Amino acid sequence: MFAVIEIGGHQYRVKVGDQVQVEKLPLQPGASLEIDRVLMVGEEEQVRIGQPVLPEARVRATVLGHTKGEKIVVFKYRPGAKRYRRKQGHRQVYTVLRIDAIESGALSSA
């Protein structure tokens, strides 16, 4: 069984037992989370698609921790201008979730 969920404006296809990196959430490691923005649930030939979400569907997850992504370097310069150089770095902070259960009315998996 799989589900397509939406967290922080991004969509993820998840199964039970998957680990997913999502935008940072204000939760402590070990906390449980219930995601109600489930866009689609499927199992083999059976697929249910929400318009835009499935009202009875839920995905339960546990926060494993927080991590940082790879460094991104932003470098700006103007070829005609003298001494115009700007270098800036950024590392995005992510929350790692483990998917524990997918619940969806008729279809459910734990």
Gaussian input, Z-matrix of N, CA and C with variables (Angstrom, degrees):
# hf/3-21g

backbone

0 1
 N
 C     1     B1
 C     2     B2     1     A1
 N     3     B3     2     A2     1     D1
 C     4     B4     3     A3     2     D2
 C     5     B5     4     A4     3     D3
 N     6     B6     5     A5     4     D4
 C     7     B7     6     A6     5     D5
 C     8     B8     7     A7     6     D6
 N     9     B9     8     A8     7     D7
 C    10    B10     9     A9     8     D8
 C    11    B11    10    A10     9     D9
 N    12    B12    11    A11    10    D10
 C    13    B13    12    A12    11    D11
 C    14    B14    13    A13    12    D12
 N    15    B15    14    A14    13    D13
 C    16    B16    15    A15    14    D14
 C    17    B17    16    A16    15    D15
 N    18    B18    17    A17    16    D16
 C    19    B19    18    A18    17    D17
 C    20    B20    19    A19    18    D18
 N    21    B21    20    A20    19    D19
 C    22    B22    21    A21    20    D20
 C    23    B23    22    A22    21    D21
 N    24    B24    23    A23    22    D22
 C    25    B25    24    A24    23    D23
 C    26    B26    25    A25    24    D24
 N    27    B27    26    A26    25    D25
 C    28    B28    27    A27    26    D26
 C    29    B29    28    A28    27    D27
 N    30    B30    29    A29    28    D28
 C    31    B31    30    A30    29    D29
 C    32    B32    31    A31    30    D30
 N    33    B33    32    A32    31    D31
 C    34    B34    33    A33    32    D32
 C    35    B35    34    A34    33    D33
 N    36    B36    35    A35    34    D34
 C    37    B37    36    A36    35    D35
 C    38    B38    37    A37    36    D36
 N    39    B39    38    A38    37    D37
 C    40    B40    39    A39    38    D38
 C    41    B41    40    A40    39    D39
 N    42    B42    41    A41    40    D40
 C    43    B43    42    A42    41    D41
 C    44    B44    43    A43    42    D42
 N    45    B45    44    A44    43    D43
 C    46    B46    45    A45    44    D44
 C    47    B47    46    A46    45    D45
 N    48    B48    47    A47    46    D46
 C    49    B49    48    A48    47    D47
 C    50    B50    49    A49    48    D48
 N    51    B51    50    A50    49    D49
 C    52    B52    51    A51    50    D50
 C    53    B53    52    A52    51    D51
 N    54    B54    53    A53    52    D52
 C    55    B55    54    A54    53    D53
 C    56    B56    55    A55    54    D54
 N    57    B57    56    A56    55    D55
 C    58    B58    57    A57    56    D56
 C    59    B59    58    A58    57    D57
 N    60    B60    59    A59    58    D58
 C    61    B61    60    A60    59    D59
 C    62    B62    61    A61    60    D60
 N    63    B63    62    A62    61    D61
 C    64    B64    63    A63    62    D62
 C    65    B65    64    A64    63    D63
 N    66    B66    65    A65    64    D64
 C    67    B67    66    A66    65    D65
 C    68    B68    67    A67    66    D66
 N    69    B69    68    A68    67    D67
 C    70    B70    69    A69    68    D68
 C    71    B71    70    A70    69    D69
 N    72    B72    71    A71    70    D70
 C    73    B73    72    A72    71    D71
 C    74    B74    73    A73    72    D72
 N    75    B75    74    A74    73    D73
 C    76    B76    75    A75    74    D74
 C    77    B77    76    A76    75    D75
 N    78    B78    77    A77    76    D76
 C    79    B79    78    A78    77    D77
 C    80    B80    79    A79    78    D78
 N    81    B81    80    A80    79    D79
 C    82    B82    81    A81    80    D80
 C    83    B83    82    A82    81    D81
 N    84    B84    83    A83    82    D82
 C    85    B85    84    A84    83    D83
 C    86    B86    85    A85    84    D84
 N    87    B87    86    A86    85    D85
 C    88    B88    87    A87    86    D86
 C    89    B89    88    A88    87    D87
 N    90    B90    89    A89    88    D88
 C    91    B91    90    A90    89    D89
 C    92    B92    91    A91    90    D90
 N    93    B93    92    A92    91    D91
 C    94    B94    93    A93    92    D92
 C    95    B95    94    A94    93    D93
 N    96    B96    95    A95    94    D94
 C    97    B97    96    A96    95    D95
 C    98    B98    97    A97    96    D96
 N    99    B99    98    A98    97    D97
 C   100   B100    99    A99    98    D98
 C   101   B101   100   A100    99    D99
 N   102   B102   101   A101   100   D100
 C   103   B103   102   A102   101   D101
 C   104   B104   103   A103   102   D102
 N   105   B105   104   A104   103   D103
 C   106   B106   105   A105   104   D104
 C   107   B107   106   A106   105   D105
 N   108   B108   107   A107   106   D106
 C   109   B109   108   A108   107   D107
 C   110   B110   109   A109   108   D108
 N   111   B111   110   A110   109   D109
 C   112   B112   111   A111   110   D110
 C   113   B113   112   A112   111   D111
 N   114   B114   113   A113   112   D112
 C   115   B115   114   A114   113   D113
 C   116   B116   115   A115   114   D114
 N   117   B117   116   A116   115   D115
 C   118   B118   117   A117   116   D116
 C   119   B119   118   A118   117   D117
 N   120   B120   119   A119   118   D118
 C   121   B121   120   A120   119   D119
 C   122   B122   121   A121   120   D120
 N   123   B123   122   A122   121   D121
 C   124   B124   123   A123   122   D122
 C   125   B125   124   A124   123   D123
 N   126   B126   125   A125   124   D124
 C   127   B127   126   A126   125   D125
 C   128   B128   127   A127   126   D126
 N   129   B129   128   A128   127   D127
 C   130   B130   129   A129   128   D128
 C   131   B131   130   A130   129   D129
 N   132   B132   131   A131   130   D130
 C   133   B133   132   A132   131   D131
 C   134   B134   133   A133   132   D132
 N   135   B135   134   A134   133   D133
 C   136   B136   135   A135   134   D134
 C   137   B137   136   A136   135   D135
 N   138   B138   137   A137   136   D136
 C   139   B139   138   A138   137   D137
 C   140   B140   139   A139   138   D138
 N   141   B141   140   A140   139   D139
 C   142   B142   141   A141   140   D140
 C   143   B143   142   A142   141   D141
 N   144   B144   143   A143   142   D142
 C   145   B145   144   A144   143   D143
 C   146   B146   145   A145   144   D144
 N   147   B147   146   A146   145   D145
 C   148   B148   147   A147   146   D146
 C   149   B149   148   A148   147   D147
 N   150   B150   149   A149   148   D148
 C   151   B151   150   A150   149   D149
 C   152   B152   151   A151   150   D150
 N   153   B153   152   A152   151   D151
 C   154   B154   153   A153   152   D152
 C   155   B155   154   A154   153   D153
 N   156   B156   155   A155   154   D154
 C   157   B157   156   A156   155   D155
 C   158   B158   157   A157   156   D156
 N   159   B159   158   A158   157   D157
 C   160   B160   159   A159   158   D158
 C   161   B161   160   A160   159   D159
 N   162   B162   161   A161   160   D160
 C   163   B163   162   A162   161   D161
 C   164   B164   163   A163   162   D162
 N   165   B165   164   A164   163   D163
 C   166   B166   165   A165   164   D164
 C   167   B167   166   A166   165   D165
 N   168   B168   167   A167   166   D166
 C   169   B169   168   A168   167   D167
 C   170   B170   169   A169   168   D168
 N   171   B171   170   A170   169   D169
 C   172   B172   171   A171   170   D170
 C   173   B173   172   A172   171   D171
 N   174   B174   173   A173   172   D172
 C   175   B175   174   A174   173   D173
 C   176   B176   175   A175   174   D174
 N   177   B177   176   A176   175   D175
 C   178   B178   177   A177   176   D176
 C   179   B179   178   A178   177   D177
 N   180   B180   179   A179   178   D178
 C   181   B181   180   A180   179   D179
 C   182   B182   181   A181   180   D180
 N   183   B183   182   A182   181   D181
 C   184   B184   183   A183   182   D182
 C   185   B185   184   A184   183   D183
 N   186   B186   185   A185   184   D184
 C   187   B187   186   A186   185   D185
 C   188   B188   187   A187   186   D186
 N   189   B189   188   A188   187   D187
 C   190   B190   189   A189   188   D188
 C   191   B191   190   A190   189   D189
 N   192   B192   191   A191   190   D190
 C   193   B193   192   A192   191   D191
 C   194   B194   193   A193   192   D192
 N   195   B195   194   A194   193   D193
 C   196   B196   195   A195   194   D194
 C   197   B197   196   A196   195   D195
 N   198   B198   197   A197   196   D196
 C   199   B199   198   A198   197   D197
 C   200   B200   199   A199   198   D198
 N   201   B201   200   A200   199   D199
 C   202   B202   201   A201   200   D200
 C   203   B203   202   A202   201   D201
 N   204   B204   203   A203   202   D202
 C   205   B205   204   A204   203   D203
 C   206   B206   205   A205   204   D204
 N   207   B207   206   A206   205   D205
 C   208   B208   207   A207   206   D206
 C   209   B209   208   A208   207   D207
 N   210   B210   209   A209   208   D208
 C   211   B211   210   A210   209   D209
 C   212   B212   211   A211   210   D210
 N   213   B213   212   A212   211   D211
 C   214   B214   213   A213   212   D212
 C   215   B215   214   A214   213   D213
 N   216   B216   215   A215   214   D214
 C   217   B217   216   A216   215   D215
 C   218   B218   217   A217   216   D216
 N   219   B219   218   A218   217   D217
 C   220   B220   219   A219   218   D218
 C   221   B221   220   A220   219   D219
 N   222   B222   221   A221   220   D220
 C   223   B223   222   A222   221   D221
 C   224   B224   223   A223   222   D222
 N   225   B225   224   A224   223   D223
 C   226   B226   225   A225   224   D224
 C   227   B227   226   A226   225   D225
 N   228   B228   227   A227   226   D226
 C   229   B229   228   A228   227   D227
 C   230   B230   229   A229   228   D228
 N   231   B231   230   A230   229   D229
 C   232   B232   231   A231   230   D230
 C   233   B233   232   A232   231   D231
 N   234   B234   233   A233   232   D232
 C   235   B235   234   A234   233   D233
 C   236   B236   235   A235   234   D234
 N   237   B237   236   A236   235   D235
 C   238   B238   237   A237   236   D236
 C   239   B239   238   A238   237   D237
 N   240   B240   239   A239   238   D238
 C   241   B241   240   A240   239   D239
 C   242   B242   241   A241   240   D240
 N   243   B243   242   A242   241   D241
 C   244   B244   243   A243   242   D242
 C   245   B245   244   A244   243   D243
 N   246   B246   245   A245   244   D244
 C   247   B247   246   A246   245   D245
 C   248   B248   247   A247   246   D246
 N   249   B249   248   A248   247   D247
 C   250   B250   249   A249   248   D248
 C   251   B251   250   A250   249   D249
 N   252   B252   251   A251   250   D250
 C   253   B253   252   A252   251   D251
 C   254   B254   253   A253   252   D252
 N   255   B255   254   A254   253   D253
 C   256   B256   255   A255   254   D254
 C   257   B257   256   A256   255   D255
 N   258   B258   257   A257   256   D256
 C   259   B259   258   A258   257   D257
 C   260   B260   259   A259   258   D258
 N   261   B261   260   A260   259   D259
 C   262   B262   261   A261   260   D260
 C   263   B263   262   A262   261   D261
 N   264   B264   263   A263   262   D262
 C   265   B265   264   A264   263   D263
 C   266   B266   265   A265   264   D264
 N   267   B267   266   A266   265   D265
 C   268   B268   267   A267   266   D266
 C   269   B269   268   A268   267   D267
 N   270   B270   269   A269   268   D268
 C   271   B271   270   A270   269   D269
 C   272   B272   271   A271   270   D270
 N   273   B273   272   A272   271   D271
 C   274   B274   273   A273   272   D272
 C   275   B275   274   A274   273   D273
 N   276   B276   275   A275   274   D274
 C   277   B277   276   A276   275   D275
 C   278   B278   277   A277   276   D276
 N   279   B279   278   A278   277   D277
 C   280   B280   279   A279   278   D278
 C   281   B281   280   A280   279   D279
 N   282   B282   281   A281   280   D280
 C   283   B283   282   A282   281   D281
 C   284   B284   283   A283   282   D282
 N   285   B285   284   A284   283   D283
 C   286   B286   285   A285   284   D284
 C   287   B287   286   A286   285   D285
 N   288   B288   287   A287   286   D286
 C   289   B289   288   A288   287   D287
 C   290   B290   289   A289   288   D288
 N   291   B291   290   A290   289   D289
 C   292   B292   291   A291   290   D290
 C   293   B293   292   A292   291   D291
 N   294   B294   293   A293   292   D292
 C   295   B295   294   A294   293   D293
 C   296   B296   295   A295   294   D294
 N   297   B297   296   A296   295   D295
 C   298   B298   297   A297   296   D296
 C   299   B299   298   A298   297   D297
 N   300   B300   299   A299   298   D298
 C   301   B301   300   A300   299   D299
 C   302   B302   301   A301   300   D300
 N   303   B303   302   A302   301   D301
 C   304   B304   303   A303   302   D302
 C   305   B305   304   A304   303   D303
 N   306   B306   305   A305   304   D304
 C   307   B307   306   A306   305   D305
 C   308   B308   307   A307   306   D306
 N   309   B309   308   A308   307   D307
 C   310   B310   309   A309   308   D308
 C   311   B311   310   A310   309   D309
 N   312   B312   311   A311   310   D310
 C   313   B313   312   A312   311   D311
 C   314   B314   313   A313   312   D312
 N   315   B315   314   A314   313   D313
 C   316   B316   315   A315   314   D314
 C   317   B317   316   A316   315   D315
 N   318   B318   317   A317   316   D316
 C   319   B319   318   A318   317   D317
 C   320   B320   319   A319   318   D318
 N   321   B321   320   A320   319   D319
 C   322   B322   321   A321   320   D320
 C   323   B323   322   A322   321   D321
 N   324   B324   323   A323   322   D322
 C   325   B325   324   A324   323   D323
 C   326   B326   325   A325   324   D324
 N   327   B327   326   A326   325   D325
 C   328   B328   327   A327   326   D326
 C   329   B329   328   A328   327   D327

   B1=1.4426
   B2=1.5322
   B3=1.3235
   B4=1.4561
   B5=1.5211
   B6=1.3336
   B7=1.4600
   B8=1.5190
   B9=1.3088
   B10=1.4571
   B11=1.5215
   B12=1.3507
   B13=1.4605
   B14=1.5192
   B15=1.3278
   B16=1.4636
   B17=1.5242
   B18=1.3371
   B19=1.4614
   B20=1.5255
   B21=1.3040
   B22=1.4603
   B23=1.5152
   B24=1.3277
   B25=1.4524
   B26=1.5208
   B27=1.3382
   B28=1.4569
   B29=1.5205
   B30=1.3304
   B31=1.4564
   B32=1.5199
   B33=1.3523
   B34=1.4539
   B35=1.5183
   B36=1.3310
   B37=1.4632
   B38=1.5228
   B39=1.3380
   B40=1.4573
   B41=1.5238
   B42=1.3412
   B43=1.4562
   B44=1.5199
   B45=1.3191
   B46=1.4588
   B47=1.5236
   B48=1.3285
   B49=1.4575
   B50=1.5165
   B51=1.3231
   B52=1.4688
   B53=1.5245
   B54=1.3449
   B55=1.4557
   B56=1.5212
   B57=1.3224
   B58=1.4537
   B59=1.5229
   B60=1.3427
   B61=1.4644
   B62=1.5173
   B63=1.3331
   B64=1.4649
   B65=1.5278
   B66=1.3282
   B67=1.4602
   B68=1.5241
   B69=1.3242
   B70=1.4665
   B71=1.5242
   B72=1.3373
   B73=1.4530
   B74=1.5291
   B75=1.3287
   B76=1.4772
   B77=1.5363
   B78=1.3260
   B79=1.4634
   B80=1.5219
   B81=1.3167
   B82=1.4534
   B83=1.5274
   B84=1.3475
   B85=1.4659
   B86=1.5247
   B87=1.3280
   B88=1.4529
   B89=1.5121
   B90=1.3211
   B91=1.4637
   B92=1.5248
   B93=1.3260
   B94=1.4648
   B95=1.5254
   B96=1.3079
   B97=1.4562
   B98=1.5092
   B99=1.3269
   B100=1.4602
   B101=1.5195
   B102=1.3187
   B103=1.4687
   B104=1.5162
   B105=1.3417
   B106=1.4680
   B107=1.5208
   B108=1.3254
   B109=1.4665
   B110=1.5325
   B111=1.3327
   B112=1.4630
   B113=1.5207
   B114=1.3298
   B115=1.4571
   B116=1.5222
   B117=1.3602
   B118=1.4566
   B119=1.5197
   B120=1.3319
   B121=1.4587
   B122=1.5178
   B123=1.3458
   B124=1.4558
   B125=1.5055
   B126=1.3424
   B127=1.4493
   B128=1.5318
   B129=1.3220
   B130=1.4591
   B131=1.5304
   B132=1.3461
   B133=1.4728
   B134=1.5220
   B135=1.3309
   B136=1.4560
   B137=1.5181
   B138=1.3228
   B139=1.4595
   B140=1.5260
   B141=1.3372
   B142=1.4647
   B143=1.5151
   B144=1.3284
   B145=1.4604
   B146=1.5204
   B147=1.3141
   B148=1.4563
   B149=1.5144
   B150=1.3388
   B151=1.4551
   B152=1.5212
   B153=1.3014
   B154=1.4493
   B155=1.5234
   B156=1.3646
   B157=1.4625
   B158=1.5244
   B159=1.3371
   B160=1.4639
   B161=1.5332
   B162=1.3267
   B163=1.4675
   B164=1.5265
   B165=1.3397
   B166=1.4634
   B167=1.5287
   B168=1.3176
   B169=1.4662
   B170=1.5284
   B171=1.3347
   B172=1.4602
   B173=1.5145
   B174=1.3278
   B175=1.4589
   B176=1.5174
   B177=1.3241
   B178=1.4604
   B179=1.5245
   B180=1.3334
   B181=1.4583
   B182=1.5255
   B183=1.3358
   B184=1.4574
   B185=1.5182
   B186=1.3308
   B187=1.4673
   B188=1.5225
   B189=1.3277
   B190=1.4612
   B191=1.5243
   B192=1.3227
   B193=1.4574
   B194=1.5159
   B195=1.3287
   B196=1.4605
   B197=1.5177
   B198=1.3206
   B199=1.4576
   B200=1.5260
   B201=1.3338
   B202=1.4565
   B203=1.5209
   B204=1.3191
   B205=1.4527
   B206=1.5206
   B207=1.3241
   B208=1.4621
   B209=1.5225
   B210=1.3211
   B211=1.4558
   B212=1.5267
   B213=1.3145
   B214=1.4572
   B215=1.5197
   B216=1.3198
   B217=1.4614
   B218=1.5241
   B219=1.3256
   B220=1.4605
   B221=1.5171
   B222=1.3266
   B223=1.4593
   B224=1.5205
   B225=1.3432
   B226=1.4605
   B227=1.5193
   B228=1.3118
   B229=1.4666
   B230=1.5159
   B231=1.3169
   B232=1.4635
   B233=1.5145
   B234=1.3068
   B235=1.4563
   B236=1.5323
   B237=1.3243
   B238=1.4606
   B239=1.5151
   B240=1.3159
   B241=1.4683
   B242=1.5259
   B243=1.3218
   B244=1.4659
   B245=1.5199
   B246=1.2852
   B247=1.4639
   B248=1.5258
   B249=1.2992
   B250=1.4688
   B251=1.5205
   B252=1.2971
   B253=1.4631
   B254=1.5234
   B255=1.3212
   B256=1.4545
   B257=1.5226
   B258=1.3240
   B259=1.4596
   B260=1.5233
   B261=1.3179
   B262=1.4490
   B263=1.5262
   B264=1.3205
   B265=1.4587
   B266=1.5151
   B267=1.3263
   B268=1.4653
   B269=1.5229
   B270=1.3417
   B271=1.4581
   B272=1.5146
   B273=1.3204
   B274=1.4604
   B275=1.5272
   B276=1.3209
   B277=1.4576
   B278=1.5230
   B279=1.3280
   B280=1.4658
   B281=1.5201
   B282=1.3233
   B283=1.4515
   B284=1.5210
   B285=1.3280
   B286=1.4632
   B287=1.5210
   B288=1.3446
   B289=1.4575
   B290=1.5177
   B291=1.3400
   B292=1.4622
   B293=1.5254
   B294=1.3252
   B295=1.4571
   B296=1.5241
   B297=1.3449
   B298=1.4593
   B299=1.5214
   B300=1.3289
   B301=1.4680
   B302=1.5186
   B303=1.3204
   B304=1.4741
   B305=1.5224
   B306=1.3229
   B307=1.4621
   B308=1.5146
   B309=1.3395
   B310=1.4552
   B311=1.5168
   B312=1.2966
   B313=1.4573
   B314=1.5076
   B315=1.3416
   B316=1.4712
   B317=1.5166
   B318=1.3322
   B319=1.4488
   B320=1.5201
   B321=1.3129
   B322=1.4633
   B323=1.5195
   B324=1.3459
   B325=1.4633
   B326=1.5150
   B327=1.3452
   B328=1.4700
   B329=1.4932
   A1=108.88
   A2=115.95
   A3=121.19
   A4=109.07
   A5=115.00
   A6=121.29
   A7=108.66
   A8=115.33
   A9=121.52
   A10=106.05
   A11=115.35
   A12=120.91
   A13=109.77
   A14=114.97
   A15=120.66
   A16=108.50
   A17=115.65
   A18=121.87
   A19=107.43
   A20=116.57
   A21=120.80
   A22=113.43
   A23=117.66
   A24=120.90
   A25=114.61
   A26=118.53
   A27=122.95
   A28=109.52
   A29=115.98
   A30=121.06
   A31=109.53
   A32=115.67
   A33=122.21
   A34=109.40
   A35=116.21
   A36=122.24
   A37=106.35
   A38=117.05
   A39=120.88
   A40=111.04
   A41=114.94
   A42=123.80
   A43=107.28
   A44=117.09
   A45=120.97
   A46=108.37
   A47=116.36
   A48=122.14
   A49=114.34
   A50=118.32
   A51=121.46
   A52=110.98
   A53=115.35
   A54=121.77
   A55=107.19
   A56=116.33
   A57=122.04
   A58=109.36
   A59=116.48
   A60=122.07
   A61=108.13
   A62=116.74
   A63=121.33
   A64=108.46
   A65=116.42
   A66=120.77
   A67=108.92
   A68=117.16
   A69=121.19
   A70=111.60
   A71=114.85
   A72=122.58
   A73=108.80
   A74=118.35
   A75=120.56
   A76=111.62
   A77=117.59
   A78=123.28
   A79=109.88
   A80=116.65
   A81=122.44
   A82=109.88
   A83=118.39
   A84=120.53
   A85=110.57
   A86=115.60
   A87=121.84
   A88=113.17
   A89=117.91
   A90=121.32
   A91=109.99
   A92=115.80
   A93=119.68
   A94=108.99
   A95=115.26
   A96=122.02
   A97=108.14
   A98=117.03
   A99=121.87
   A100=107.84
   A101=116.18
   A102=122.24
   A103=107.76
   A104=116.34
   A105=119.61
   A106=112.83
   A107=118.04
   A108=121.26
   A109=108.67
   A110=116.16
   A111=122.63
   A112=106.90
   A113=116.46
   A114=121.31
   A115=112.65
   A116=116.31
   A117=119.93
   A118=109.30
   A119=116.20
   A120=122.21
   A121=106.84
   A122=116.49
   A123=119.53
   A124=112.35
   A125=114.27
   A126=121.90
   A127=106.82
   A128=116.86
   A129=123.99
   A130=110.38
   A131=119.02
   A132=119.70
   A133=112.80
   A134=117.17
   A135=121.34
   A136=110.29
   A137=117.08
   A138=121.28
   A139=107.88
   A140=115.88
   A141=121.25
   A142=107.71
   A143=116.23
   A144=122.38
   A145=108.53
   A146=116.78
   A147=121.95
   A148=111.81
   A149=115.04
   A150=120.29
   A151=109.83
   A152=123.56
   A153=128.28
   A154=113.74
   A155=119.08
   A156=119.88
   A157=110.17
   A158=115.18
   A159=121.20
   A160=107.34
   A161=118.15
   A162=119.81
   A163=114.40
   A164=119.31
   A165=121.41
   A166=113.09
   A167=118.64
   A168=122.09
   A169=111.05
   A170=115.07
   A171=122.61
   A172=109.29
   A173=116.55
   A174=121.94
   A175=106.47
   A176=116.19
   A177=121.51
   A178=108.95
   A179=115.15
   A180=120.52
   A181=109.90
   A182=115.41
   A183=122.90
   A184=108.63
   A185=116.29
   A186=121.48
   A187=108.35
   A188=116.97
   A189=121.56
   A190=112.04
   A191=117.33
   A192=120.40
   A193=111.11
   A194=114.66
   A195=121.87
   A196=108.60
   A197=115.88
   A198=120.68
   A199=108.71
   A200=115.45
   A201=120.50
   A202=109.76
   A203=115.74
   A204=120.94
   A205=110.40
   A206=115.36
   A207=120.23
   A208=110.42
   A209=115.42
   A210=120.38
   A211=109.88
   A212=114.43
   A213=121.68
   A214=106.94
   A215=116.86
   A216=121.51
   A217=108.23
   A218=115.16
   A219=121.99
   A220=106.74
   A221=117.23
   A222=121.30
   A223=108.72
   A224=116.02
   A225=121.42
   A226=108.77
   A227=115.94
   A228=119.70
   A229=107.90
   A230=114.43
   A231=120.52
   A232=107.49
   A233=117.93
   A234=120.42
   A235=113.94
   A236=117.95
   A237=119.47
   A238=113.29
   A239=117.26
   A240=120.78
   A241=110.34
   A242=114.86
   A243=118.87
   A244=109.46
   A245=116.67
   A246=125.62
   A247=114.54
   A248=119.47
   A249=120.23
   A250=108.67
   A251=117.02
   A252=123.00
   A253=107.45
   A254=118.00
   A255=122.40
   A256=108.27
   A257=116.72
   A258=121.48
   A259=108.18
   A260=115.59
   A261=120.56
   A262=108.42
   A263=117.01
   A264=121.51
   A265=110.97
   A266=115.79
   A267=120.46
   A268=108.86
   A269=116.19
   A270=122.30
   A271=107.69
   A272=116.67
   A273=121.95
   A274=110.03
   A275=117.27
   A276=122.56
   A277=108.74
   A278=116.00
   A279=122.11
   A280=110.69
   A281=116.12
   A282=123.40
   A283=107.35
   A284=116.90
   A285=121.57
   A286=108.19
   A287=115.95
   A288=122.43
   A289=110.70
   A290=116.66
   A291=121.87
   A292=107.01
   A293=117.08
   A294=122.11
   A295=108.29
   A296=116.37
   A297=121.84
   A298=113.12
   A299=117.92
   A300=120.10
   A301=109.98
   A302=114.52
   A303=121.88
   A304=106.51
   A305=116.70
   A306=121.98
   A307=109.24
   A308=115.25
   A309=118.62
   A310=110.83
   A311=117.80
   A312=120.88
   A313=113.38
   A314=117.45
   A315=122.61
   A316=111.40
   A317=117.92
   A318=122.09
   A319=109.22
   A320=119.21
   A321=119.79
   A322=109.91
   A323=115.28
   A324=121.69
   A325=108.24
   A326=115.89
   A327=118.45
   A328=112.34
   D1=141.03
   D2=178.44
   D3=-134.56
   D4=163.97
   D5=176.99
   D6=-143.66
   D7=151.48
   D8=172.38
   D9=-109.74
   D10=118.16
   D11=-176.64
   D12=-116.63
   D13=160.84
   D14=177.38
   D15=-122.49
   D16=123.65
   D17=176.85
   D18=-136.94
   D19=126.25
   D20=175.44
   D21=61.60
   D22=32.57
   D23=178.42
   D24=81.52
   D25=1.34
   D26=178.31
   D27=-114.87
   D28=150.14
   D29=179.16
   D30=-109.33
   D31=139.82
   D32=-178.44
   D33=-132.53
   D34=139.60
   D35=173.54
   D36=-97.19
   D37=119.39
   D38=-172.98
   D39=-128.60
   D40=155.34
   D41=172.29
   D42=-128.45
   D43=166.12
   D44=178.00
   D45=-64.56
   D46=131.38
   D47=-179.22
   D48=95.31
   D49=-11.11
   D50=179.04
   D51=-69.51
   D52=151.80
   D53=170.48
   D54=-111.50
   D55=128.61
   D56=-174.33
   D57=-124.94
   D58=135.52
   D59=173.88
   D60=-95.14
   D61=118.87
   D62=179.51
   D63=-121.38
   D64=167.91
   D65=175.97
   D66=-55.51
   D67=151.93
   D68=-173.30
   D69=-57.35
   D70=131.36
   D71=176.12
   D72=-111.67
   D73=146.25
   D74=-177.92
   D75=-80.97
   D76=59.63
   D77=-179.34
   D78=-128.42
   D79=149.80
   D80=178.32
   D81=-83.99
   D82=151.98
   D83=174.58
   D84=-58.91
   D85=136.69
   D86=-177.35
   D87=97.36
   D88=-13.86
   D89=179.94
   D90=-73.30
   D91=149.08
   D92=176.71
   D93=-98.42
   D94=155.31
   D95=-173.96
   D96=-139.92
   D97=137.80
   D98=175.63
   D99=-114.84
   D100=119.82
   D101=-177.41
   D102=-100.76
   D103=120.28
   D104=-179.00
   D105=-105.18
   D106=-3.26
   D107=175.93
   D108=-87.93
   D109=72.54
   D110=179.67
   D111=-100.89
   D112=117.88
   D113=-175.57
   D114=-89.54
   D115=-29.88
   D116=-176.99
   D117=-156.67
   D118=144.07
   D119=175.31
   D120=-132.33
   D121=136.32
   D122=-179.31
   D123=-146.47
   D124=154.39
   D125=176.54
   D126=-151.49
   D127=111.85
   D128=-177.31
   D129=51.04
   D130=-108.54
   D131=-177.91
   D132=-88.84
   D133=-18.93
   D134=-177.00
   D135=-83.64
   D136=121.88
   D137=178.46
   D138=-134.99
   D139=133.32
   D140=175.41
   D141=-120.24
   D142=127.10
   D143=-177.47
   D144=-115.23
   D145=132.29
   D146=-179.97
   D147=-85.37
   D148=165.85
   D149=179.58
   D150=-131.49
   D151=74.92
   D152=-0.65
   D153=-87.98
   D154=-19.48
   D155=-178.61
   D156=-121.42
   D157=160.84
   D158=173.52
   D159=-89.56
   D160=117.06
   D161=-172.59
   D162=-65.21
   D163=-32.71
   D164=-176.94
   D165=-93.54
   D166=-3.21
   D167=-175.94
   D168=-85.87
   D169=142.14
   D170=177.80
   D171=-141.41
   D172=147.35
   D173=172.68
   D174=-124.29
   D175=126.38
   D176=179.67
   D177=-101.20
   D178=134.94
   D179=-177.51
   D180=-139.75
   D181=160.41
   D182=176.69
   D183=-120.88
   D184=137.35
   D185=178.31
   D186=-79.06
   D187=120.40
   D188=178.28
   D189=-89.14
   D190=-29.92
   D191=179.60
   D192=162.79
   D193=-173.33
   D194=178.33
   D195=-120.00
   D196=146.27
   D197=-179.16
   D198=-145.49
   D199=166.22
   D200=176.89
   D201=-110.76
   D202=146.71
   D203=177.69
   D204=-82.24
   D205=-175.81
   D206=178.63
   D207=-69.92
   D208=154.01
   D209=-179.22
   D210=-73.67
   D211=136.53
   D212=176.19
   D213=-112.32
   D214=128.81
   D215=-179.39
   D216=-103.55
   D217=126.22
   D218=177.22
   D219=-108.10
   D220=117.28
   D221=-178.04
   D222=-123.97
   D223=122.34
   D224=179.15
   D225=-117.03
   D226=143.16
   D227=172.47
   D228=-156.88
   D229=158.89
   D230=176.00
   D231=-117.55
   D232=119.81
   D233=-175.18
   D234=-61.28
   D235=-34.39
   D236=-177.13
   D237=-83.98
   D238=-25.05
   D239=-175.61
   D240=-83.03
   D241=146.75
   D242=178.51
   D243=-85.70
   D244=133.28
   D245=174.63
   D246=58.59
   D247=31.86
   D248=175.21
   D249=-98.59
   D250=99.30
   D251=178.06
   D252=-136.52
   D253=130.73
   D254=177.18
   D255=-133.42
   D256=121.47
   D257=178.86
   D258=-121.04
   D259=128.89
   D260=-178.53
   D261=-140.61
   D262=141.78
   D263=178.44
   D264=-116.41
   D265=159.94
   D266=-179.60
   D267=-153.23
   D268=137.73
   D269=172.29
   D270=-126.55
   D271=117.78
   D272=-179.24
   D273=-75.38
   D274=139.80
   D275=177.72
   D276=-95.23
   D277=131.72
   D278=-178.65
   D279=-120.76
   D280=157.58
   D281=171.07
   D282=-110.64
   D283=133.44
   D284=179.77
   D285=-97.95
   D286=123.66
   D287=179.79
   D288=-112.81
   D289=143.47
   D290=170.27
   D291=-108.34
   D292=127.60
   D293=-179.13
   D294=-81.19
   D295=119.80
   D296=-177.28
   D297=-96.58
   D298=-40.50
   D299=-176.57
   D300=-154.24
   D301=150.31
   D302=173.95
   D303=-122.07
   D304=120.28
   D305=-179.41
   D306=-119.00
   D307=131.82
   D308=-178.02
   D309=-153.66
   D310=75.21
   D311=175.39
   D312=48.77
   D313=-100.07
   D314=-177.86
   D315=-74.19
   D316=-38.40
   D317=179.27
   D318=-96.18
   D319=127.87
   D320=175.34
   D321=-149.20
   D322=145.95
   D323=-179.38
   D324=-145.05
   D325=139.57
   D326=-179.97
   D327=-130.91

